[in-house]
Amino acid sequence: MKVDDIEKSSKKVCLKDKYRAYFPIGTAINSEMIERYGSIITDNFSSITLENEMKFSKIHPFEGEYSFEESDRLVEYALDNKMFVRGHTLVWHESVPDWLFNDNNHIVTRELLLDRIKEHIHTVVGKYKGKVYCWDVVNEVIDDSEELFYRHTPYYKIIGEDYIEKAFQYAHEADSDALLFLNDYNVCIGHKCEKIYKLVKRLKEKDVPIHGVGLQGHYNINYPSIDAIRKGIERIAELGIQIQFTEMDISVYGYEDRRKDLLMPTSEMMERQAESYGRLFELLREYKDVITGVTLWGVADDYSWLHDFPVEGRKDWPLLFDESLCEKDAYNSVIDW
Ligand code: GLA
């Protein structure tokens, strides 16, 4: 064996290579994470989502004033490293600046709000045309309850339900090659999944340019069952559009578990988490024909939004790398098969 061959055969296969024939594996990052995680990101992930830097209040904090510094930096980083960029997100009821729904101390009219959304989407999507390959055009627009269909956000209350199709149209006008997604959580819950199904079906019937549904995938070690996730995938797949898992993490706490005092996860938690990740990725591989991307919401357990949710200031360990940036059993269960 030549030295080169030995090196090749001993080089460990990383996540993105292992899944090359399946789907891009992504992670959500910010600028600090680029420095901190270095080659862990570039070795393992072939796609990135900007954690917050493209959200409305970050990128367009004041009327007529955009702030592209951070988003530019992250997009350039991704392109330099030959990664895909998922755009996240154009219309969401959170992370909105105060000025958006306000006009001279009155609630903005439907017409003015539509103009503002159009201008925002045209500017942001237009700026990253050819660089960002897909967009979460609308995020979390479906209500969680069985009674209401749409979430009653200011967008919905001021404009009416057609704000959704308008947002897709504006995004398509700005970049006709971009893949356009509706992103939401709890697609594993029957009634929510049905509402998403109905909405997307209606949009497609009206020729609204929508290409996929994003399933956020914020799970925990008890929930949801693989069967429930499978049912969600199958139902959405009937629409003949793409599915992406867009924000995956697996908390070590069941949702009802509000303990605050754990300094370390128990070994049982870690085992169950590794099993959950393993089973989940096995399922995703099974549906590779319809799943076109899987993104984790972070890289390592030193930094996660779950350190403040659902219990403020509580540590969680939801990702594939531990706090010392070593691969966890969860990582191995996703890669060893
Ligand atoms: C939602 C949003 C994401 C992110 C996560 C966790 O799911 O879509 O952008 O903010 O919550 O914080």
Residues whose N, C-alpha, C, O or C-beta is under 5 A from the ligand:
A	BS01	GLA	E51 Q216 W305
